[in-house]
Amino acid sequence: MEILNGKDLSALIKDDLKCKSEQFVQTPILAVITIGDDAASAVYVRNKKKACEYVGFSFMHFDYLSEVKESVVIK
């Protein structure tokens, strides 16, 4: 039985996406919305940004204070 290595699998997927992204008519965009100040979320978002840069996707981050009203986020 072989154990799945997440880092290796992630690298394979990102390499595959990098090759395929050059064929897209438009550059894909990952948009992330964060609300509040959470250290774990900040790490997650930073890693998503790095992955997007690697594969050639655009990245947008909308960061709001925890007091933000839902209507503002929706707009």
All heavy atoms as a GROMACS GRO file, in nm:
protein
  588
    1MET      N    1   0.084  -0.118   0.000
    1MET     CA    2   0.000   0.000   0.000
    1MET      C    3   0.088   0.124   0.000
    1MET      O    4   0.180   0.136   0.079
    1MET     CB    5  -0.088  -0.001   0.123
    1MET     CG    6  -0.176   0.119   0.130
    1MET     SD    7  -0.295   0.085   0.246
    1MET     CE    8  -0.348   0.184   0.344
    2GLU      N    9   0.057   0.215  -0.090
    2GLU     CA   10   0.136   0.336  -0.103
    2GLU      C   11   0.065   0.452  -0.033
    2GLU      O   12  -0.057   0.466  -0.042
    2GLU     CB   13   0.154   0.371  -0.251
    2GLU     CG   14   0.247   0.487  -0.273
    2GLU     CD   15   0.272   0.512  -0.421
    2GLU    OE1   16   0.270   0.416  -0.499
    2GLU    OE2   17   0.292   0.628  -0.456
    3ILE      N   18   0.142   0.532   0.038
    3ILE     CA   19   0.085   0.648   0.107
    3ILE      C   20   0.087   0.767   0.012
    3ILE      O   21   0.185   0.792  -0.058
    3ILE     CB   22   0.165   0.680   0.234
    3ILE    CG1   23   0.153   0.564   0.333
    3ILE    CG2   24   0.117   0.810   0.298
    3ILE    CD1   25   0.236   0.580   0.458
    4LEU      N   26  -0.022   0.839   0.008
    4LEU     CA   27  -0.035   0.956  -0.077
    4LEU      C   28   0.050   1.070  -0.020
    4LEU      O   29   0.037   1.105   0.097
    4LEU     CB   30  -0.182   0.999  -0.085
    4LEU     CG   31  -0.212   1.123  -0.166
    4LEU    CD1   32  -0.183   1.098  -0.314
    4LEU    CD2   33  -0.357   1.162  -0.149
    5ASN      N   34   0.135   1.128  -0.104
    5ASN     CA   35   0.216   1.242  -0.064
    5ASN      C   36   0.150   1.368  -0.117
    5ASN      O   37   0.153   1.395  -0.238
    5ASN     CB   38   0.358   1.226  -0.118
    5ASN     CG   39   0.450   1.338  -0.072
    5ASN    OD1   40   0.411   1.455  -0.067
    5ASN    ND2   41   0.573   1.302  -0.039
    6GLY      N   42   0.088   1.445  -0.030
    6GLY     CA   43   0.013   1.563  -0.069
    6GLY      C   44   0.096   1.668  -0.140
    6GLY      O   45   0.050   1.731  -0.236
    7LYS      N   46   0.219   1.690  -0.092
    7LYS     CA   47   0.304   1.791  -0.155
    7LYS      C   48   0.341   1.752  -0.297
    7LYS      O   49   0.341   1.836  -0.387
    7LYS     CB   50   0.431   1.814  -0.072
    7LYS     CG   51   0.406   1.893   0.053
    7LYS     CD   52   0.535   1.931   0.121
    7LYS     CE   53   0.505   2.016   0.242
    7LYS     NZ   54   0.626   2.074   0.300
    8ASP      N   55   0.373   1.627  -0.317
    8ASP     CA   56   0.407   1.581  -0.452
    8ASP      C   57   0.286   1.591  -0.545
    8ASP      O   58   0.298   1.635  -0.660
    8ASP     CB   59   0.458   1.437  -0.450
    8ASP     CG   60   0.596   1.424  -0.387
    8ASP    OD1   61   0.664   1.528  -0.369
    8ASP    OD2   62   0.635   1.310  -0.355
    9LEU      N   63   0.170   1.551  -0.496
    9LEU     CA   64   0.048   1.558  -0.577
    9LEU      C   65   0.015   1.703  -0.610
    9LEU      O   66  -0.019   1.736  -0.724
    9LEU     CB   67  -0.069   1.492  -0.504
    9LEU     CG   68  -0.202   1.493  -0.576
    9LEU    CD1   69  -0.191   1.425  -0.713
    9LEU    CD2   70  -0.309   1.426  -0.492
   10SER      N   71   0.028   1.791  -0.513
   10SER     CA   72   0.003   1.933  -0.535
   10SER      C   73   0.097   1.989  -0.643
   10SER      O   74   0.054   2.063  -0.732
   10SER     CB   75   0.022   2.010  -0.404
   10SER     OG   76   0.012   2.149  -0.425
   11ALA      N   77   0.223   1.952  -0.636
   11ALA     CA   78   0.320   1.999  -0.736
   11ALA      C   79   0.283   1.948  -0.876
   11ALA      O   80   0.294   2.024  -0.974
   11ALA     CB   81   0.461   1.953  -0.698
   12LEU      N   82   0.240   1.824  -0.886
   12LEU     CA   83   0.199   1.769  -1.016
   12LEU      C   84   0.079   1.844  -1.072
   12LEU      O   85   0.075   1.877  -1.191
   12LEU     CB   86   0.164   1.620  -1.003
   12LEU     CG   87   0.280   1.523  -0.988
   12LEU    CD1   88   0.229   1.383  -0.957
   12LEU    CD2   89   0.364   1.522  -1.114
   13ILE      N   90  -0.018   1.871  -0.986
   13ILE     CA   91  -0.138   1.943  -1.031
   13ILE      C   92  -0.102   2.084  -1.076
   13ILE      O   93  -0.148   2.131  -1.181
   13ILE     CB   94  -0.245   1.945  -0.920
   13ILE    CG1   95  -0.299   1.802  -0.898
   13ILE    CG2   96  -0.357   2.042  -0.952
   13ILE    CD1   97  -0.384   1.786  -0.774
   14LYS      N   98  -0.018   2.152  -0.998
   14LYS     CA   99   0.020   2.290  -1.035
   14LYS      C  100   0.102   2.292  -1.165
   14LYS      O  101   0.082   2.379  -1.249
   14LYS     CB  102   0.098   2.356  -0.921
   14LYS     CG  103   0.008   2.396  -0.806
   14LYS     CD  104   0.080   2.479  -0.702
   14LYS     CE  105   0.157   2.391  -0.609
   14LYS     NZ  106   0.213   2.464  -0.495
   15ASP      N  107   0.190   2.196  -1.182
   15ASP     CA  108   0.267   2.188  -1.307
   15ASP      C  109   0.174   2.166  -1.426
   15ASP      O  110   0.191   2.226  -1.533
   15ASP     CB  111   0.372   2.077  -1.300
   15ASP     CG  112   0.490   2.113  -1.211
   15ASP    OD1  113   0.508   2.232  -1.179
   15ASP    OD2  114   0.564   2.019  -1.172
   16ASP      N  115   0.075   2.078  -1.408
   16ASP     CA  116  -0.022   2.052  -1.514
   16ASP      C  117  -0.102   2.178  -1.547
   16ASP      O  118  -0.122   2.212  -1.664
   16ASP     CB  119  -0.114   1.938  -1.472
   16ASP     CG  120  -0.209   1.896  -1.583
   16ASP    OD1  121  -0.163   1.874  -1.697
   16ASP    OD2  122  -0.330   1.886  -1.554
   17LEU      N  123  -0.148   2.247  -1.444
   17LEU     CA  124  -0.223   2.371  -1.466
   17LEU      C  125  -0.138   2.478  -1.534
   17LEU      O  126  -0.186   2.553  -1.618
   17LEU     CB  127  -0.276   2.426  -1.334
   17LEU     CG  128  -0.405   2.366  -1.283
   17LEU    CD1  129  -0.437   2.418  -1.144
   17LEU    CD2  130  -0.519   2.396  -1.378
   18LYS      N  131  -0.011   2.484  -1.496
   18LYS     CA  132   0.079   2.583  -1.556
   18LYS      C  133   0.088   2.561  -1.707
   18LYS      O  134   0.082   2.655  -1.785
   18LYS     CB  135   0.217   2.574  -1.491
   18LYS     CG  136   0.313   2.682  -1.536
   18LYS     CD  137   0.443   2.673  -1.458
   18LYS     CE  138   0.533   2.787  -1.496
   18LYS     NZ  139   0.656   2.788  -1.417
   19CYS      N  140   0.100   2.436  -1.749
   19CYS     CA  141   0.107   2.405  -1.892
   19CYS      C  142  -0.026   2.438  -1.961
   19CYS      O  143  -0.026   2.494  -2.071
   19CYS     CB  144   0.140   2.257  -1.912
   19CYS     SG  145   0.306   2.213  -1.865
   20LYS      N  146  -0.135   2.404  -1.898
   20LYS     CA  147  -0.266   2.425  -1.959
   20LYS      C  148  -0.307   2.572  -1.961
   20LYS      O  149  -0.380   2.615  -2.049
   20LYS     CB  150  -0.372   2.344  -1.886
   20LYS     CG  151  -0.359   2.195  -1.910
   20LYS     CD  152  -0.464   2.118  -1.834
   20LYS     CE  153  -0.448   1.969  -1.860
   20LYS     NZ  154  -0.543   1.889  -1.783
   21SER      N  155  -0.261   2.650  -1.864
   21SER     CA  156  -0.304   2.790  -1.854
   21SER      C  157  -0.258   2.872  -1.973
   21SER      O  158  -0.320   2.972  -2.008
   21SER     CB  159  -0.257   2.853  -1.723
   21SER     OG  160  -0.117   2.872  -1.724
   22GLU      N  161  -0.152   2.831  -2.037
   22GLU     CA  162  -0.102   2.903  -2.154
   22GLU      C  163  -0.196   2.888  -2.273
   22GLU      O  164  -0.191   2.965  -2.367
   22GLU     CB  165   0.038   2.852  -2.189
   22GLU     CG  166   0.140   2.881  -2.079
   22GLU     CD  167   0.269   2.804  -2.097
   22GLU    OE1  168   0.282   2.726  -2.193
   22GLU    OE2  169   0.360   2.824  -2.013
   23GLN      N  170  -0.284   2.788  -2.270
   23GLN     CA  171  -0.377   2.762  -2.379
   23GLN      C  172  -0.510   2.836  -2.364
   23GLN      O  173  -0.588   2.842  -2.457
   23GLN     CB  174  -0.405   2.612  -2.388
   23GLN     CG  175  -0.281   2.529  -2.410
   23GLN     CD  176  -0.309   2.380  -2.392
   23GLN    OE1  177  -0.420   2.338  -2.366
   23GLN    NE2  178  -0.204   2.300  -2.403
   24PHE      N  179  -0.535   2.893  -2.245
   24PHE     CA  180  -0.661   2.963  -2.222
   24PHE      C  181  -0.668   3.092  -2.302
   24PHE      O  182  -0.569   3.161  -2.318
   24PHE     CB  183  -0.680   2.996  -2.074
   24PHE     CG  184  -0.695   2.875  -1.984
   24PHE    CD1  185  -0.629   2.869  -1.863
   24PHE    CD2  186  -0.775   2.768  -2.020
   24PHE    CE1  187  -0.642   2.760  -1.779
   24PHE    CE2  188  -0.789   2.657  -1.937
   24PHE     CZ  189  -0.722   2.654  -1.817
   25VAL      N  190  -0.786   3.125  -2.350
   25VAL     CA  191  -0.808   3.250  -2.422
   25VAL      C  192  -0.798   3.367  -2.325
   25VAL      O  193  -0.740   3.470  -2.355
   25VAL     CB  194  -0.946   3.250  -2.492
   25VAL    CG1  195  -0.975   3.383  -2.557
   25VAL    CG2  196  -0.952   3.137  -2.594
   26GLN      N  197  -0.856   3.350  -2.207
   26GLN     CA  198  -0.849   3.452  -2.102
   26GLN      C  199  -0.777   3.393  -1.982
   26GLN      O  200  -0.786   3.273  -1.955
   26GLN     CB  201  -0.988   3.498  -2.059
   26GLN     CG  202  -1.061   3.575  -2.167
   26GLN     CD  203  -1.196   3.622  -2.116
   26GLN    OE1  204  -1.265   3.550  -2.046
   26GLN    NE2  205  -1.234   3.742  -2.154
   27THR      N  206  -0.708   3.480  -1.909
   27THR     CA  207  -0.638   3.435  -1.789
   27THR      C  208  -0.740   3.407  -1.678
   27THR      O  209  -0.818   3.494  -1.644
   27THR     CB  210  -0.539   3.542  -1.741
   27THR    OG1  211  -0.447   3.570  -1.845
   27THR    CG2  212  -0.464   3.497  -1.617
   28PRO      N  213  -0.738   3.286  -1.622
   28PRO     CA  214  -0.828   3.257  -1.510
   28PRO      C  215  -0.794   3.345  -1.389
   28PRO      O  216  -0.679   3.384  -1.371
   28PRO     CB  217  -0.800   3.110  -1.479
   28PRO     CG  218  -0.741   3.055  -1.603
   28PRO     CD  219  -0.663   3.168  -1.664
   29ILE      N  220  -0.895   3.374  -1.310
   29ILE     CA  221  -0.878   3.457  -1.191
   29ILE      C  222  -0.934   3.384  -1.071
   29ILE      O  223  -1.046   3.333  -1.074
   29ILE     CB  224  -0.952   3.592  -1.205
   29ILE    CG1  225  -0.898   3.671  -1.323
   29ILE    CG2  226  -0.940   3.674  -1.076
   29ILE    CD1  227  -0.980   3.795  -1.354
   30LEU      N  228  -0.856   3.380  -0.963
   30LEU     CA  229  -0.907   3.332  -0.835
   30LEU      C  230  -0.931   3.455  -0.749
   30LEU      O  231  -0.839   3.534  -0.725
   30LEU     CB  232  -0.806   3.240  -0.766
   30LEU     CG  233  -0.844   3.196  -0.625
   30LEU    CD1  234  -0.970   3.110  -0.627
   30LEU    CD2  235  -0.730   3.122  -0.559
   31ALA      N  236  -1.055   3.473  -0.705
   31ALA     CA  237  -1.089   3.584  -0.617
   31ALA      C  238  -1.120   3.528  -0.478
   31ALA      O  239  -1.195   3.432  -0.465
   31ALA     CB  240  -1.209   3.660  -0.671
   32VAL      N  241  -1.060   3.589  -0.377
   32VAL     CA  242  -1.077   3.545  -0.239
   32VAL      C  243  -1.132   3.661  -0.157
   32VAL      O  244  -1.085   3.773  -0.169
   32VAL     CB  245  -0.942   3.499  -0.180
   32VAL    CG1  246  -0.955   3.464  -0.034
   32VAL    CG2  247  -0.886   3.381  -0.257
   33ILE      N  248  -1.231   3.632  -0.075
   33ILE     CA  249  -1.286   3.731   0.018
   33ILE      C  250  -1.254   3.684   0.159
   33ILE      O  251  -1.286   3.570   0.196
   33ILE     CB  252  -1.438   3.744   0.002
   33ILE    CG1  253  -1.474   3.792  -0.139
   33ILE    CG2  254  -1.494   3.840   0.108
   33ILE    CD1  255  -1.622   3.788  -0.169
   34THR      N  256  -1.190   3.772   0.237
   34THR     CA  257  -1.167   3.742   0.378
   34THR      C  258  -1.232   3.851   0.462
   34THR      O  259  -1.231   3.968   0.424
   34THR     CB  260  -1.018   3.731   0.412
   34THR    OG1  261  -0.949   3.847   0.368
   34THR    CG2  262  -0.956   3.609   0.347
   35ILE      N  263  -1.286   3.810   0.574
   35ILE     CA  264  -1.350   3.903   0.665
   35ILE      C  265  -1.292   3.876   0.804
   35ILE      O  266  -1.297   3.765   0.854
   35ILE     CB  267  -1.503   3.886   0.666
   35ILE    CG1  268  -1.559   3.912   0.526
   35ILE    CG2  269  -1.566   3.978   0.770
   35ILE    CD1  270  -1.706   3.882   0.510
   36GLY      N  271  -1.235   3.981   0.862
   36GLY     CA  272  -1.176   3.967   0.994
   36GLY      C  273  -1.028   3.932   0.984
   36GLY      O  274  -0.972   3.917   0.875
   37ASP      N  275  -0.966   3.920   1.099
   37ASP     CA  276  -0.823   3.896   1.106
   37ASP      C  277  -0.798   3.758   1.165
   37ASP      O  278  -0.806   3.739   1.286
   37ASP     CB  279  -0.758   4.004   1.194
   37ASP     CG  280  -0.607   3.998   1.193
   37ASP    OD1  281  -0.550   3.945   1.095
   37ASP    OD2  282  -0.545   4.045   1.290
   38ASP      N  283  -0.772   3.661   1.079
   38ASP     CA  284  -0.747   3.524   1.122
   38ASP      C  285  -0.614   3.479   1.064
   38ASP      O  286  -0.596   3.477   0.942
   38ASP     CB  287  -0.861   3.433   1.075
   38ASP     CG  288  -0.839   3.290   1.116
   38ASP    OD1  289  -0.841   3.262   1.237
   38ASP    OD2  290  -0.820   3.206   1.027
   39ALA      N  291  -0.520   3.444   1.150
   39ALA     CA  292  -0.386   3.408   1.107
   39ALA      C  293  -0.385   3.287   1.013
   39ALA      O  294  -0.313   3.285   0.913
   39ALA     CB  295  -0.296   3.381   1.227
   40ALA      N  296  -0.466   3.187   1.044
   40ALA     CA  297  -0.470   3.068   0.959
   40ALA      C  298  -0.523   3.102   0.820
   40ALA      O  299  -0.472   3.052   0.719
   40ALA     CB  300  -0.557   2.960   1.023
   41SER      N  301  -0.624   3.188   0.813
   41SER     CA  302  -0.677   3.230   0.684
   41SER      C  303  -0.573   3.307   0.605
   41SER      O  304  -0.563   3.292   0.483
   41SER     CB  305  -0.802   3.317   0.702
   41SER     OG  306  -0.908   3.240   0.751
   42ALA      N  307  -0.495   3.390   0.673
   42ALA     CA  308  -0.391   3.468   0.606
   42ALA      C  309  -0.288   3.376   0.540
   42ALA      O  310  -0.245   3.399   0.427
   42ALA     CB  311  -0.324   3.563   0.704
   43VAL      N  312  -0.250   3.270   0.609
   43VAL     CA  313  -0.156   3.173   0.552
   43VAL      C  314  -0.218   3.104   0.432
   43VAL      O  315  -0.153   3.089   0.327
   43VAL     CB  316  -0.114   3.069   0.660
   43VAL    CG1  317  -0.035   2.955   0.597
   43VAL    CG2  318  -0.035   3.135   0.770
   44TYR      N  319  -0.342   3.062   0.444
   44TYR     CA  320  -0.413   2.995   0.335
   44TYR      C  321  -0.419   3.086   0.212
   44TYR      O  322  -0.387   3.042   0.100
   44TYR     CB  323  -0.554   2.958   0.381
   44TYR     CG  324  -0.636   2.890   0.276
   44TYR    CD1  325  -0.622   2.753   0.251
   44TYR    CD2  326  -0.728   2.961   0.200
   44TYR    CE1  327  -0.698   2.690   0.154
   44TYR    CE2  328  -0.805   2.898   0.103
   44TYR     CZ  329  -0.789   2.763   0.081
   44TYR     OH  330  -0.864   2.703  -0.016
   45VAL      N  331  -0.456   3.212   0.232
   45VAL     CA  332  -0.469   3.307   0.120
   45VAL      C  333  -0.332   3.331   0.056
   45VAL      O  334  -0.319   3.334  -0.066
   45VAL     CB  335  -0.534   3.439   0.167
   45VAL    CG1  336  -0.526   3.545   0.059
   45VAL    CG2  337  -0.678   3.415   0.207
   46ARG      N  338  -0.230   3.348   0.138
   46ARG     CA  339  -0.094   3.369   0.086
   46ARG      C  340  -0.050   3.250  -0.001
   46ARG      O  341   0.008   3.267  -0.108
   46ARG     CB  342   0.004   3.393   0.201
   46ARG     CG  343   0.143   3.432   0.156
   46ARG     CD  344   0.234   3.475   0.270
   46ARG     NE  345   0.244   3.376   0.376
   46ARG     CZ  346   0.198   3.394   0.499
   46ARG    NH1  347   0.137   3.506   0.532
   46ARG    NH2  348   0.213   3.300   0.591
   47ASN      N  349  -0.081   3.129   0.043
   47ASN     CA  350  -0.045   3.010  -0.035
   47ASN      C  351  -0.124   3.002  -0.166
   47ASN      O  352  -0.070   2.959  -0.269
   47ASN     CB  353  -0.065   2.883   0.048
   47ASN     CG  354   0.040   2.868   0.156
   47ASN    OD1  355   0.150   2.923   0.145
   47ASN    ND2  356   0.007   2.796   0.260
   48LYS      N  357  -0.250   3.042  -0.163
   48LYS     CA  358  -0.329   3.043  -0.287
   48LYS      C  359  -0.273   3.146  -0.385
   48LYS      O  360  -0.267   3.122  -0.505
   48LYS     CB  361  -0.477   3.074  -0.258
   48LYS     CG  362  -0.548   2.970  -0.175
   48LYS     CD  363  -0.539   2.833  -0.238
   48LYS     CE  364  -0.495   2.731  -0.138
   48LYS     NZ  365  -0.449   2.606  -0.191
   49LYS      N  366  -0.231   3.261  -0.332
   49LYS     CA  367  -0.171   3.365  -0.418
   49LYS      C  368  -0.044   3.313  -0.484
   49LYS      O  369  -0.023   3.330  -0.604
   49LYS     CB  370  -0.142   3.491  -0.337
   49LYS     CG  371  -0.084   3.601  -0.421
   49LYS     CD  372  -0.058   3.727  -0.339
   49LYS     CE  373  -0.001   3.834  -0.432
   49LYS     NZ  374   0.037   3.955  -0.358
   50LYS      N  375   0.042   3.248  -0.406
   50LYS     CA  376   0.166   3.191  -0.461
   50LYS      C  377   0.136   3.088  -0.569
   50LYS      O  378   0.203   3.084  -0.673
   50LYS     CB  379   0.249   3.125  -0.350
   50LYS     CG  380   0.319   3.220  -0.260
   50LYS     CD  381   0.399   3.141  -0.157
   50LYS     CE  382   0.454   3.228  -0.049
   50LYS     NZ  383   0.526   3.149   0.054
   51ALA      N  384   0.036   3.003  -0.544
   51ALA     CA  385   0.000   2.900  -0.643
   51ALA      C  386  -0.050   2.965  -0.771
   51ALA      O  387  -0.014   2.921  -0.881
   51ALA     CB  388  -0.106   2.806  -0.584
   52CYS      N  389  -0.131   3.070  -0.758
   52CYS     CA  390  -0.181   3.140  -0.877
   52CYS      C  391  -0.066   3.201  -0.956
   52CYS      O  392  -0.063   3.193  -1.079
   52CYS     CB  393  -0.281   3.249  -0.837
   52CYS     SG  394  -0.442   3.184  -0.794
   53GLU      N  395   0.026   3.264  -0.887
   53GLU     CA  396   0.142   3.324  -0.955
   53GLU      C  397   0.221   3.216  -1.029
   53GLU      O  398   0.265   3.237  -1.142
   53GLU     CB  399   0.231   3.395  -0.854
   53GLU     CG  400   0.169   3.522  -0.799
   53GLU     CD  401   0.245   3.581  -0.681
   53GLU    OE1  402   0.338   3.516  -0.628
   53GLU    OE2  403   0.209   3.693  -0.639
   54TYR      N  404   0.236   3.099  -0.968
   54TYR     CA  405   0.313   2.990  -1.029
   54TYR      C  406   0.247   2.939  -1.157
   54TYR      O  407   0.315   2.918  -1.257
   54TYR     CB  408   0.331   2.875  -0.929
   54TYR     CG  409   0.406   2.760  -0.987
   54TYR    CD1  410   0.545   2.765  -1.000
   54TYR    CD2  411   0.341   2.646  -1.032
   54TYR    CE1  412   0.616   2.660  -1.055
   54TYR    CE2  413   0.411   2.540  -1.087
   54TYR     CZ  414   0.548   2.548  -1.098
   54TYR     OH  415   0.618   2.444  -1.155
   55VAL      N  416   0.116   2.919  -1.152
   55VAL     CA  417   0.048   2.860  -1.268
   55VAL      C  418   0.006   2.963  -1.373
   55VAL      O  419  -0.039   2.927  -1.480
   55VAL     CB  420  -0.074   2.774  -1.228
   55VAL    CG1  421  -0.031   2.660  -1.138
   55VAL    CG2  422  -0.184   2.856  -1.165
   56GLY      N  423   0.019   3.093  -1.340
   56GLY     CA  424  -0.015   3.196  -1.438
   56GLY      C  425  -0.157   3.247  -1.430
   56GLY      O  426  -0.208   3.306  -1.524
   57PHE      N  427  -0.223   3.223  -1.317
   57PHE     CA  428  -0.358   3.275  -1.296
   57PHE      C  429  -0.348   3.412  -1.230
   57PHE      O  430  -0.252   3.441  -1.160
   57PHE     CB  431  -0.438   3.184  -1.203
   57PHE     CG  432  -0.480   3.052  -1.262
   57PHE    CD1  433  -0.426   3.003  -1.380
   57PHE    CD2  434  -0.574   2.974  -1.198
   57PHE    CE1  435  -0.465   2.881  -1.433
   57PHE    CE2  436  -0.614   2.852  -1.248
   57PHE     CZ  437  -0.559   2.805  -1.367
   58SER      N  438  -0.450   3.493  -1.249
   58SER     CA  439  -0.460   3.619  -1.177
   58SER      C  440  -0.518   3.592  -1.039
   58SER      O  441  -0.588   3.492  -1.018
   58SER     CB  442  -0.549   3.718  -1.252
   58SER     OG  443  -0.489   3.754  -1.374
   59PHE      N  444  -0.492   3.682  -0.947
   59PHE     CA  445  -0.538   3.665  -0.810
   59PHE      C  446  -0.591   3.797  -0.758
   59PHE      O  447  -0.528   3.901  -0.776
   59PHE     CB  448  -0.422   3.617  -0.721
   59PHE     CG  449  -0.459   3.597  -0.578
   59PHE    CD1  450  -0.519   3.480  -0.537
   59PHE    CD2  451  -0.435   3.696  -0.484
   59PHE    CE1  452  -0.554   3.462  -0.404
   59PHE    CE2  453  -0.470   3.679  -0.352
   59PHE     CZ  454  -0.528   3.560  -0.311
   60MET      N  455  -0.708   3.793  -0.697
   60MET     CA  456  -0.767   3.912  -0.636
   60MET      C  457  -0.804   3.879  -0.491
   60MET      O  458  -0.862   3.774  -0.466
   60MET     CB  459  -0.892   3.956  -0.712
   60MET     CG  460  -0.866   3.995  -0.855
   60MET     SD  461  -1.019   4.023  -0.948
   60MET     CE  462  -1.080   4.170  -0.867
   61HIS      N  463  -0.769   3.969  -0.401
   61HIS     CA  464  -0.800   3.947  -0.260
   61HIS      C  465  -0.879   4.066  -0.208
   61HIS      O  466  -0.832   4.180  -0.211
   61HIS     CB  467  -0.672   3.930  -0.179
   61HIS     CG  468  -0.696   3.903  -0.035
   61HIS    ND1  469  -0.597   3.920   0.058
   61HIS    CD2  470  -0.804   3.859   0.033
   61HIS    CE1  471  -0.644   3.888   0.178
   61HIS    NE2  472  -0.770   3.852   0.164
   62PHE      N  473  -0.999   4.040  -0.162
   62PHE     CA  474  -1.084   4.142  -0.102
   62PHE      C  475  -1.085   4.116   0.048
   62PHE      O  476  -1.138   4.015   0.094
   62PHE     CB  477  -1.226   4.134  -0.160
   62PHE     CG  478  -1.229   4.153  -0.309
   62PHE    CD1  479  -1.223   4.043  -0.395
   62PHE    CD2  480  -1.234   4.280  -0.364
   62PHE    CE1  481  -1.226   4.060  -0.532
   62PHE    CE2  482  -1.236   4.298  -0.502
   62PHE     CZ  483  -1.232   4.188  -0.585
   63ASP      N  484  -1.024   4.206   0.123
   63ASP     CA  485  -1.004   4.188   0.266
   63ASP      C  486  -1.086   4.292   0.342
   63ASP      O  487  -1.068   4.412   0.320
   63ASP     CB  488  -0.856   4.202   0.299
   63ASP     CG  489  -0.823   4.167   0.442
   63ASP    OD1  490  -0.900   4.092   0.505
   63ASP    OD2  491  -0.719   4.215   0.492
   64TYR      N  492  -1.175   4.247   0.428
   64TYR     CA  493  -1.264   4.336   0.503
   64TYR      C  494  -1.242   4.319   0.653
   64TYR      O  495  -1.208   4.210   0.700
   64TYR     CB  496  -1.411   4.305   0.471
   64TYR     CG  497  -1.450   4.332   0.329
   64TYR    CD1  498  -1.449   4.230   0.234
   64TYR    CD2  499  -1.487   4.459   0.288
   64TYR    CE1  500  -1.485   4.254   0.103
   64TYR    CE2  501  -1.523   4.484   0.156
   64TYR     CZ  502  -1.521   4.382   0.065
   64TYR     OH  503  -1.557   4.407  -0.065
   65LEU      N  504  -1.265   4.427   0.727
   65LEU     CA  505  -1.265   4.420   0.872
   65LEU      C  506  -1.384   4.339   0.920
   65LEU      O  507  -1.485   4.328   0.849
   65LEU     CB  508  -1.272   4.562   0.931
   65LEU     CG  509  -1.155   4.654   0.898
   65LEU    CD1  510  -1.182   4.795   0.952
   65LEU    CD2  511  -1.026   4.599   0.955
   66SER      N  512  -1.376   4.285   1.038
   66SER     CA  513  -1.484   4.200   1.089
   66SER      C  514  -1.615   4.275   1.106
   66SER      O  515  -1.722   4.214   1.109
   66SER     CB  516  -1.443   4.134   1.222
   66SER     OG  517  -1.413   4.234   1.317
   67GLU      N  518  -1.609   4.408   1.114
   67GLU     CA  519  -1.730   4.488   1.133
   67GLU      C  520  -1.804   4.517   1.003
   67GLU      O  521  -1.907   4.585   1.004
   67GLU     CB  522  -1.696   4.623   1.200
   67GLU     CG  523  -1.635   4.610   1.338
   67GLU     CD  524  -1.484   4.583   1.336
   67GLU    OE1  525  -1.418   4.610   1.233
   67GLU    OE2  526  -1.434   4.533   1.437
   68VAL      N  527  -1.755   4.470   0.892
   68VAL     CA  528  -1.814   4.502   0.763
   68VAL      C  529  -1.958   4.451   0.756
   68VAL      O  530  -1.991   4.345   0.808
   68VAL     CB  531  -1.729   4.445   0.646
   68VAL    CG1  532  -1.736   4.294   0.643
   68VAL    CG2  533  -1.774   4.502   0.513
   69LYS      N  534  -2.041   4.529   0.692
   69LYS     CA  535  -2.180   4.489   0.672
   69LYS      C  536  -2.190   4.396   0.551
   69LYS      O  537  -2.115   4.409   0.454
   69LYS     CB  538  -2.268   4.611   0.652
   69LYS     CG  539  -2.274   4.702   0.773
   69LYS     CD  540  -2.390   4.796   0.763
   69LYS     CE  541  -2.398   4.888   0.882
   69LYS     NZ  542  -2.428   4.824   1.007
   70GLU      N  543  -2.280   4.301   0.559
   70GLU     CA  544  -2.298   4.204   0.451
   70GLU      C  545  -2.325   4.274   0.318
   70GLU      O  546  -2.272   4.233   0.214
   70GLU     CB  547  -2.412   4.109   0.486
   70GLU     CG  548  -2.436   4.004   0.382
   70GLU     CD  549  -2.550   3.910   0.418
   70GLU    OE1  550  -2.616   3.930   0.522
   70GLU    OE2  551  -2.573   3.817   0.340
   71SER      N  552  -2.402   4.379   0.321
   71SER     CA  553  -2.437   4.451   0.198
   71SER      C  554  -2.313   4.509   0.130
   71SER      O  555  -2.306   4.514   0.006
   71SER     CB  556  -2.538   4.562   0.226
   71SER     OG  557  -2.485   4.656   0.318
   72VAL      N  558  -2.215   4.549   0.207
   72VAL     CA  559  -2.090   4.604   0.150
   72VAL      C  560  -2.014   4.493   0.079
   72VAL      O  561  -1.962   4.512  -0.031
   72VAL     CB  562  -2.003   4.670   0.261
   72VAL    CG1  563  -1.868   4.708   0.207
   72VAL    CG2  564  -2.076   4.790   0.320
   73VAL      N  565  -2.006   4.378   0.142
   73VAL     CA  566  -1.934   4.265   0.081
   73VAL      C  567  -2.005   4.222  -0.048
   73VAL      O  568  -1.940   4.195  -0.149
   73VAL     CB  569  -1.925   4.147   0.179
   73VAL    CG1  570  -1.859   4.026   0.113
   73VAL    CG2  571  -1.848   4.188   0.303
   74ILE      N  572  -2.136   4.218  -0.047
   74ILE     CA  573  -2.210   4.175  -0.165
   74ILE      C  574  -2.188   4.270  -0.282
   74ILE      O  575  -2.175   4.227  -0.397
   74ILE     CB  576  -2.360   4.160  -0.132
   74ILE    CG1  577  -2.378   4.040  -0.038
   74ILE    CG2  578  -2.444   4.145  -0.257
   74ILE    CD1  579  -2.518   4.026   0.020
   75LYS      N  580  -2.182   4.401  -0.254
   75LYS     CA  581  -2.158   4.498  -0.361
   75LYS      C  582  -2.023   4.476  -0.421
   75LYS      O  583  -1.996   4.492  -0.534
   75LYS     CB  584  -2.167   4.640  -0.307
   75LYS     CG  585  -2.309   4.683  -0.283
   75LYS     CD  586  -2.312   4.826  -0.234
   75LYS     CE  587  -2.453   4.867  -0.201
   75LYS     NZ  588  -2.463   5.004  -0.152
   0.00000   0.00000   0.00000
